[in-house]
């Protein structure tokens, strides 16, 4: 079973290598496609030795659809550039798709920062309730089903929620028992409680039919303008450096003691 991993990027140079390495370490046949939306920080140059790079209009949904069209795998796995796969993600994925009733699936979630509230938020990814699952957990889907649905709706925001909602109508959804590790950057920047309340509010707005443009403005906050693609370099590298940073903190604590 050939799996095409599609990663949309925009200014991800500071943190994308751990993501790419987590894909390249997987057993089996893999095609790695990075779809760049106009990065100006060297993302393309960073990625090119590791993956096929194509270019697209800046929009996560458009980028992922472009990557799907350019890929050849029987299964499409959409992955964010600040998320890392668990070591045996592909065997688990293939095992789930051995059941013909399964059309789509996601992984559980953990964050790359040790905070009680983040662990609590991630705990809800153990449940199959559709509004507990988002694109940062990785979304895999059979190509024929993806094409049947005409891919992601090319809306400015929450294309992952819209996609999973449509897939629920045509088949079963798998929830794999291993977690993807994703960046806690936005939670740490904006405050964990504030960001989670914003996320809940946005899902409510989605269910009430609010326009995608308005939901995106709420998510970005005043002055950001870059949506989920805004990057803070010091925190971008957290995904790669978390074990080392924790080790350094422990050493400092011992020295102070």
Secondary structure, 3 states (H helix, E strand, C coil): CCEEEEEEECCCCCCCHHHHHHHHCCCCCEEEEEEECCCCCCHHHHHHCCCEEEECCCCHHHHHHHHHHHCCCCEEEECCCCEECCCCHHHHHHHHHCCCCEEEEEEEEEECCCCHHHHHHHHHHHCCCHHHCCHHHCEEEEHHHHHHCCCCCCCCCCHHHHHHHHHHCCCEEEEEEEEEEECCHHHHHHCHHHHHHHHHHHHHHHHCCCCHHHHHHHHHCCCCCCHHHCCCHHHHCHHHHHHHHHHHHHHHHHHHC
